[in-house]
Amino acid sequence: MQSSAKTVQDYLKELPAERRQAINAVRGVILANLPKGYEERMSYGMIGYVVPHTIYPKGYQCNPKAPLPFVNLGSQKNHMALHLMCCYGDPKLKAWLEKAWKDAGKKFDMGGGCVRFKKLEDVPLEVIGQFVASLPVDAYIRRIEKVFAEIAEARAAKKTAKAKPSKMKPTKKKASSSHRRLSSRE
């Protein structure tokens, strides 16, 4: 459920009171631990924490006009979510997050890079704070560029694999049945 709100404050005003309270609490932890260089703004219809073009002019690989996303926080139809771009392609970071989340006694519900939660009590705020603080902008850019390079290499390898001619065995031509009929009449 993407919002068309232009500002974070407008986005928060749109939310039901319980969701607003939960999103604001998670937002507060993110802001308190956000390393220097990231900016808070609306991004993809959610609250986003991004690397601005002034620091990373390339922008987001999927849309270079957009700044590089780091974390997005949003309210969806059936849940709230933290979209953690930094977890895509980084199994160690994802494993650390899962372990810390579970060690805090909370249920961990994550897809590729999206942690879903229904209420504030489901979120170990201290883990979110540690996670966000652990990735300064320069370290995040290095990580994400490595992931983008690996994706590009995989795509290139896939293309070259498709481009190679198949090694089909030549088949023997069978004489057509009409040819056999003619030769049997002779």
N, C-alpha and C positions, 0 to 999 in steps of 0.2 A: 504494500500500500504506500505508494510514493506520495509525498506531499508536494503541493505547488507553492508552499511558503517560501518567501524570499529571504527571510532572516531566521536565525535560530530562535529568537524570541517569539516570532509569529508561529513557528513550528510548535513550540512548547504550548502556546495558547490554544492550538487546535486539539491537543490531546485531552482525553478524559482525565479527571483529577488523579486517579490512582496511577495511571500510566505516566502522567506528568511528574508525579513525585518520584517514581522509580527511575525514569529517564534522567531527571535532574540530579538524583543521587549518583548515578553512574557517571553522568557528565561531570559532576563536581570532582570525582576521583580522577577522571581522565585529565581534567584541566590542572589539578593539583600536581600531577605527575608527568605531564606532557613536557618532553625535552624542548629546549629552545629551537626555534626554526619551523616547527609545525604551526599551522593556523587552523582555527575553528571557523567553519562556514557551512552553508548548506551545500550538500554534495549528493547527487543522485536521489534527491527527495528525502534526505535524512540529514542529521547533524553529522558533519564530516570533519575529520582532522586530516589535513593534507600537507604535502610538501609543495609550497607555492612555486610558480614559474620563476620567481626571482632567485630561488635556490636551485631548482631543477627545471631548466628551460624545456627539456624534452617532454615534460608532462607525462600523462598516463599513456602507456603503450597502446591501449585500445582506443583512446581518444586523446591525441596529443594537445588538443585545445583545453582539456581539463587538467587541473593539477594532479599530481601523483597522490592517490588515496593511501592513507595509512590505516585509519580506523573510522568506521561509520557506526553511528548509533541510531537506531530507529524503532518505531512502533509499527508492527505489522498487524494483519487482521487477527491472527490467533496467538501472537507472541510478540515479545520485544527481542531485539537482536543487536549483537555486536558483530559487525562485519570486519574481520581482521585480515586485511590484504596481505599483511606480513606473514601469515601462516601458509599461504598458497606456496607450494613448492619448497617448504621448509619443514620436513617431518620432525626434526629435533625440537624446533620451537613449538610446534603443535603438540608434541609429546610432553614437553615441559608444562605447557598450559593445562593439558588434560590432567596430568599428575597433580599439579598444584591445586587445581579446581577440586578434584576428588579428595585430596588430602584435607581440604577445608571442609569436607563433609557435604559438598553440594553435588547435585545431579549434573552431569556434563552432557549437554545435547549440542553436538557440533556437526556441521556438514563440512564442506571443503575448507571454508574459512569463516563460517558464520556460527556464532554461539547463540543459541536461542534460550530465552528464559520467559517465564510467565509472570513472575512477581519479583520484587526487589530481594526478598528473602532467599531467592534461588541463586543470587550472585555473591561470590566471595569478593567483596570490594577491594580488600587488600591485595588479592591476586591480580585484579585488573590494574591496580596502581603499580605493582611490581612489573607487570608485563609491559605496560606503556613506558615506564621509566627506563626499561632495559634496552630500548631501541632509539638511540640518538639519531638524528636525521642522517648524518653521514654513514653510519652503520646500516641504516635501513636502505639507503640508496644503493650501497654496495650489494646488499642481499638481493634487492629486487632486480638490479641489473644482471646479477648472476642467474636468477630465475628466468628473466626475459631472454638471456643468451641461450640457456638450456632449451627453452621453448623453441627459439628460432632454429637451433641445431636439430632438434627433433623433427620439426617441420621440413627442414631441408633434407634430412635423411629419408623421411617418408616420401618426399617428392622424387628423389633419386631412385628409391626402391621401386616406385611406380613406373619410372621412366625406363628401367631396364627391360629389354625384350624377354619375353618368357622363353623358356627352354623346352619348347614342345618338340616331341619326336615326330619326324616326318612319317606320314602314313602312306601305305601302299595304295595306289589307285586300283579300285576294282573295276573290272570291265563292266560296262553297262549291260543290262539284261538284253537290250535290243541288239547290241553287238554280238552277244552270245547266241541269240536266236538266229541271226543272219549266218553266223559261221556254222551253226549246226545244220542248216539247210543245204549247205554246199556239198 
